[in-house]
Amino acid sequence: MIDLTIVAMTVPRTVEWGPQVAIVMILCNIAAIAFGKATMKNPAAGPEMPSPEFFGGMGLPAVLATTSLGHIVGFGAILGLANIGVL
């Protein structure tokens, strides 16, 4: 059986959620949406968003894909910035 106290001691402490973390996540999502819109062949495919003009004519699949990528990049950025002591 694994001793959970040893496992808990080896897990690094993560940064708590706050305004700085939120700003990093928002910026990563905006960058991912811009990257996706610039590189997708047909970003308007699929069902439309409720406010298509807000998302620049991107369809639901494109918005879901780009924000998913943004969250993955944001997760890495937040952990990396926390590890080097910026956050």
HELIX and SHEET records of a PDB file:
HELIX    1   1 LEU A    4  THR A   10  1                                   7    
HELIX    2   2 PRO A   19  THR A   39  1                                  21    
HELIX    3   3 LEU A   60  ASN A   83  1                                  24    
END                                                                             
